[in-house]
Structures are given as C-alpha cells and as structure tokens.
Amino acid sequence: MFLGQTVCGKLILDSYNSRLEVDVSLIKEAIKHSSLSEATNVATFSYKFKKTVGYNIVVPASSNDEIVFAKRPGKEFISRFVQNKKPLPTAFICLEIYKFPGSSNEWLLRDSYFGNTRVPEILIGTKGSSEQKRYWDTRAFVWGYCSVVPGSVSKTCPWEF
C-alpha cells in the first residue's frame, strides 16, 4: 500500500510485515512533512502533531518500580516492563523505514508507534551500548499493553551479567 511521499520525494510503502500501531491517516500526515537522508538504508524519525494523537506505552521507570523482563513475539531482545503504570498521552508518532532493495526512491515502513524516537533495545546475549543501557534503565513498556512470549517473564535483568 502506498503511504505517501516525503518532502524530498521519497515514496513510502507499507511492507508485508510492518507493525501499524499508529492509524494510517497519522502516518500519511507525518510522511508528507518529513525528509530523509541519502546516506542511509534505514531511518527512524518522529513527527510531532499539534495535539495529542495517542498514548506512549514506553514510560519513565526506575529501579524503585515493579520491573519485569520478557520477550515480545518476533523480537530478538528481552524488553523491560513496568507494572502499575499507565501509558502517557503524546503528540508524537515515530516511524521506522528501510530502503527497498535495489531502489533509490522507494522505502518500506517497518514499524510505527506513539511517542518520540526510542533507543534500540538490547539484543539477547549482549550487554548493549552505554546509550542503550542508560535509556532502557530509565524507561520501560507498560505491562499489559503489548504481547509477551509465554514463559519468558523474569525479574532478572538480562543485560546485567
């Protein structure tokens, strides 16, 4: 499905396995106001609307909160979750896109979510970068707002060896 064209003329299409957490009308609006760098094959960008458009399910969380870790379906990392918190209203949506192989002008949507750009999660079996660790030690997904793989829930932090 054709989603839109950026300010710099790049065409954005929906990919077969994209995660459309955000309504398509908001995605289309964000695309027509965005621009992409020529030097990348993957891009993540956020767009701020003038009003609240949804709820961010990644919220501030500290070691004083009830934290659990679990694998989300289809992901190669263990996510941090906070219990007893609610998603926060946001005016931001974020889109992750990648260049269609063999094309200089077509890009495919991989992911969309409410909230500003997130630092990538830490891959299973790694300690992650200091930026990833700082970000995910202070934020977490709100428990109950996304699926987890049964049997993967743990109270042990996977990136603290």
Secondary structure, 3 states (H helix, E strand, C coil): CEEEECCCCCEEEEEEEEEECCCHHHHHHHHHCCCCCCCCCEEEEEEECCCCCEEECEEECCCCCCEEEEECCCCCEEEEEECCCCCEEECEEEEEEEECCCCCCEEEEEEEEECCCCCCCCECCCCCCHHHHHHHCCEEEECCCCCCCCCCCECCCCCCC
